[in-house]
Amino acid sequence: MSDALLEELAEDRPPHAGPWSQLGAAIAAGVVGVGGLIGSLALGLGRLTHPGPGLWPFVISVVVTVLAVALALVGRHGTDTEKFTRASVLTAVAVLSLVVFAALLPVIGFEIPSLLLTFVWLRFLGKESWVSSIAITVGTVAAFYVLFVLLLQIPLPRLI
């Protein structure tokens, strides 16, 4: 890349967040990892020949916890973090929409929450046009319905 292009890209980036942000991210990831470890142990690990429902969440939680420790030890020297800006709110909205999706799924089925989630992500987070957001949303949810409910006969929570 040319120096002018690199300088232009650097100007569009938010300022560096610093080592405390790296440590904060490591602590947050560590809390999630340890929470996953505790939750998966409560589910039961089982044995390798007969795994319990908590085995794979336990394995993933170990990986998250180890990576959090590595980030705490090594990450504070990194310079690739960015300060929170107004654009960072989009990430919070995305996470919140997933939480709402998960809460609505068992109550009203997968159709309406899937339509809402896909539409919100396309229209408001992705800044797609109204027409393409609606078309892609309906097409995506219809495709998932055909694939998972009709063809694979997976017992998803459904409205009807």
C-alpha beads as a LAMMPS data file, in Angstrom:
LAMMPS data file: protein, C-alpha beads

160 atoms
159 bonds

1 atom types
1 bond types

-500.0 500.0 xlo xhi
-500.0 500.0 ylo yhi
-500.0 500.0 zlo zhi

Masses

1 110.0

Atoms # bond

1 1 1 0.000 0.000 0.000
2 1 1 1.155 3.509 -0.648
3 1 1 2.037 5.817 2.220
4 1 1 -0.720 8.252 1.236
5 1 1 -3.336 5.497 1.382
6 1 1 -2.079 4.298 4.768
7 1 1 -2.220 7.848 6.129
8 1 1 -5.765 8.279 4.814
9 1 1 -6.864 5.027 6.442
10 1 1 -5.189 6.021 9.715
11 1 1 -7.093 9.341 9.736
12 1 1 -10.447 7.516 9.572
13 1 1 -9.629 5.393 12.618
14 1 1 -10.636 6.404 16.129
15 1 1 -7.743 7.111 18.500
16 1 1 -5.911 4.272 20.262
17 1 1 -7.651 3.192 23.473
18 1 1 -4.543 2.297 25.461
19 1 1 -3.423 -0.517 27.755
20 1 1 -6.263 -0.081 30.260
21 1 1 -8.785 -0.887 27.563
22 1 1 -6.875 -4.047 26.698
23 1 1 -6.894 -5.028 30.372
24 1 1 -10.612 -4.239 30.635
25 1 1 -11.337 -6.408 27.597
26 1 1 -9.250 -9.216 29.103
27 1 1 -11.156 -8.991 32.384
28 1 1 -14.526 -8.980 30.601
29 1 1 -13.527 -12.019 28.510
30 1 1 -12.200 -13.727 31.637
31 1 1 -15.507 -13.181 33.448
32 1 1 -17.388 -14.665 30.481
33 1 1 -14.979 -17.625 30.358
34 1 1 -15.209 -18.367 34.086
35 1 1 -18.992 -17.965 33.974
36 1 1 -19.076 -20.473 31.135
37 1 1 -16.900 -22.872 33.119
38 1 1 -19.224 -22.684 36.114
39 1 1 -22.353 -23.064 33.976
40 1 1 -20.979 -25.993 32.016
41 1 1 -19.910 -27.804 35.181
42 1 1 -23.465 -27.372 36.488
43 1 1 -24.752 -29.048 33.309
44 1 1 -22.412 -32.005 33.786
45 1 1 -19.408 -32.915 31.671
46 1 1 -20.028 -36.632 31.341
47 1 1 -17.196 -38.749 29.910
48 1 1 -15.413 -38.623 26.581
49 1 1 -17.175 -41.819 25.536
50 1 1 -20.528 -40.470 26.750
51 1 1 -20.325 -36.656 26.800
52 1 1 -22.673 -34.633 28.933
53 1 1 -24.405 -31.428 27.847
54 1 1 -21.719 -29.275 29.470
55 1 1 -18.663 -30.821 27.794
56 1 1 -18.389 -28.606 24.704
57 1 1 -19.368 -25.418 26.525
58 1 1 -16.646 -26.332 29.049
59 1 1 -14.028 -26.755 26.311
60 1 1 -14.976 -23.427 24.704
61 1 1 -14.953 -21.721 28.113
62 1 1 -11.453 -23.025 28.819
63 1 1 -10.280 -21.577 25.487
64 1 1 -11.942 -18.213 26.214
65 1 1 -10.410 -18.098 29.708
66 1 1 -6.918 -18.971 28.447
67 1 1 -7.157 -16.341 25.714
68 1 1 -8.332 -13.774 28.274
69 1 1 -5.276 -14.478 30.420
70 1 1 -3.042 -14.198 27.340
71 1 1 -4.663 -10.872 26.437
72 1 1 -4.103 -9.595 29.991
73 1 1 -0.425 -10.554 29.859
74 1 1 0.491 -9.641 26.284
75 1 1 -2.297 -7.445 24.972
76 1 1 -1.500 -4.328 26.966
77 1 1 1.384 -3.697 24.592
78 1 1 -0.863 -3.800 21.515
79 1 1 -1.836 -0.685 19.629
80 1 1 -4.772 -2.032 17.650
81 1 1 -7.540 -1.118 20.095
82 1 1 -9.823 1.832 19.467
83 1 1 -11.538 4.199 21.893
84 1 1 -15.284 3.924 22.156
85 1 1 -17.081 6.317 19.872
86 1 1 -20.670 6.839 18.755
87 1 1 -20.100 4.053 16.211
88 1 1 -19.379 1.676 19.096
89 1 1 -23.048 1.911 20.048
90 1 1 -23.864 -0.212 16.979
91 1 1 -22.122 -3.153 18.620
92 1 1 -24.203 -2.722 21.764
93 1 1 -27.386 -2.545 19.667
94 1 1 -26.375 -5.753 17.854
95 1 1 -25.772 -7.583 21.148
96 1 1 -29.022 -6.273 22.616
97 1 1 -30.942 -7.403 19.529
98 1 1 -29.503 -10.917 19.929
99 1 1 -30.597 -10.969 23.580
100 1 1 -34.127 -9.903 22.574
101 1 1 -34.092 -12.561 19.829
102 1 1 -33.090 -15.259 22.338
103 1 1 -35.786 -14.136 24.774
104 1 1 -38.555 -14.056 22.160
105 1 1 -37.625 -17.318 20.402
106 1 1 -39.153 -19.771 22.913
107 1 1 -42.171 -17.522 23.518
108 1 1 -43.413 -16.747 19.986
109 1 1 -41.391 -19.088 17.787
110 1 1 -38.549 -18.386 15.417
111 1 1 -40.413 -16.700 12.552
112 1 1 -41.179 -13.250 14.006
113 1 1 -37.937 -12.833 16.006
114 1 1 -35.933 -13.933 12.955
115 1 1 -37.751 -11.439 10.752
116 1 1 -37.172 -8.649 13.266
117 1 1 -33.513 -9.481 13.884
118 1 1 -32.634 -9.789 10.208
119 1 1 -34.484 -6.602 9.311
120 1 1 -32.922 -4.555 12.129
121 1 1 -29.442 -5.746 11.239
122 1 1 -29.881 -5.045 7.532
123 1 1 -31.770 -1.740 7.689
124 1 1 -30.444 -0.016 10.790
125 1 1 -27.035 -1.573 11.399
126 1 1 -26.117 -2.285 7.770
127 1 1 -27.796 0.818 6.322
128 1 1 -29.394 -1.156 3.482
129 1 1 -32.352 0.286 1.624
130 1 1 -35.891 -0.436 2.786
131 1 1 -36.650 -2.537 -0.283
132 1 1 -33.535 -4.698 -0.086
133 1 1 -33.872 -5.063 3.684
134 1 1 -37.439 -6.333 3.373
135 1 1 -36.678 -8.606 0.413
136 1 1 -33.554 -10.145 1.966
137 1 1 -35.290 -10.542 5.333
138 1 1 -38.302 -12.367 3.929
139 1 1 -36.124 -14.503 1.632
140 1 1 -33.715 -15.443 4.409
141 1 1 -36.368 -16.416 6.921
142 1 1 -38.294 -18.349 4.258
143 1 1 -35.114 -20.208 3.281
144 1 1 -34.397 -21.075 6.917
145 1 1 -37.988 -22.249 7.361
146 1 1 -37.785 -24.517 4.319
147 1 1 -34.342 -25.845 5.262
148 1 1 -34.732 -26.424 8.989
149 1 1 -38.470 -27.010 9.465
150 1 1 -39.554 -28.697 6.235
151 1 1 -36.449 -30.483 4.942
152 1 1 -34.459 -31.289 8.092
153 1 1 -37.552 -31.443 10.329
154 1 1 -35.771 -29.763 13.246
155 1 1 -38.222 -29.029 16.049
156 1 1 -37.728 -25.262 16.242
157 1 1 -40.152 -23.255 18.365
158 1 1 -42.771 -22.031 15.895
159 1 1 -45.678 -19.665 15.955
160 1 1 -48.019 -22.217 14.400

Bonds

1 1 1 2
2 1 2 3
3 1 3 4
4 1 4 5
5 1 5 6
6 1 6 7
7 1 7 8
8 1 8 9
9 1 9 10
10 1 10 11
11 1 11 12
12 1 12 13
13 1 13 14
14 1 14 15
15 1 15 16
16 1 16 17
17 1 17 18
18 1 18 19
19 1 19 20
20 1 20 21
21 1 21 22
22 1 22 23
23 1 23 24
24 1 24 25
25 1 25 26
26 1 26 27
27 1 27 28
28 1 28 29
29 1 29 30
30 1 30 31
31 1 31 32
32 1 32 33
33 1 33 34
34 1 34 35
35 1 35 36
36 1 36 37
37 1 37 38
38 1 38 39
39 1 39 40
40 1 40 41
41 1 41 42
42 1 42 43
43 1 43 44
44 1 44 45
45 1 45 46
46 1 46 47
47 1 47 48
48 1 48 49
49 1 49 50
50 1 50 51
51 1 51 52
52 1 52 53
53 1 53 54
54 1 54 55
55 1 55 56
56 1 56 57
57 1 57 58
58 1 58 59
59 1 59 60
60 1 60 61
61 1 61 62
62 1 62 63
63 1 63 64
64 1 64 65
65 1 65 66
66 1 66 67
67 1 67 68
68 1 68 69
69 1 69 70
70 1 70 71
71 1 71 72
72 1 72 73
73 1 73 74
74 1 74 75
75 1 75 76
76 1 76 77
77 1 77 78
78 1 78 79
79 1 79 80
80 1 80 81
81 1 81 82
82 1 82 83
83 1 83 84
84 1 84 85
85 1 85 86
86 1 86 87
87 1 87 88
88 1 88 89
89 1 89 90
90 1 90 91
91 1 91 92
92 1 92 93
93 1 93 94
94 1 94 95
95 1 95 96
96 1 96 97
97 1 97 98
98 1 98 99
99 1 99 100
100 1 100 101
101 1 101 102
102 1 102 103
103 1 103 104
104 1 104 105
105 1 105 106
106 1 106 107
107 1 107 108
108 1 108 109
109 1 109 110
110 1 110 111
111 1 111 112
112 1 112 113
113 1 113 114
114 1 114 115
115 1 115 116
116 1 116 117
117 1 117 118
118 1 118 119
119 1 119 120
120 1 120 121
121 1 121 122
122 1 122 123
123 1 123 124
124 1 124 125
125 1 125 126
126 1 126 127
127 1 127 128
128 1 128 129
129 1 129 130
130 1 130 131
131 1 131 132
132 1 132 133
133 1 133 134
134 1 134 135
135 1 135 136
136 1 136 137
137 1 137 138
138 1 138 139
139 1 139 140
140 1 140 141
141 1 141 142
142 1 142 143
143 1 143 144
144 1 144 145
145 1 145 146
146 1 146 147
147 1 147 148
148 1 148 149
149 1 149 150
150 1 150 151
151 1 151 152
152 1 152 153
153 1 153 154
154 1 154 155
155 1 155 156
156 1 156 157
157 1 157 158
158 1 158 159
159 1 159 160
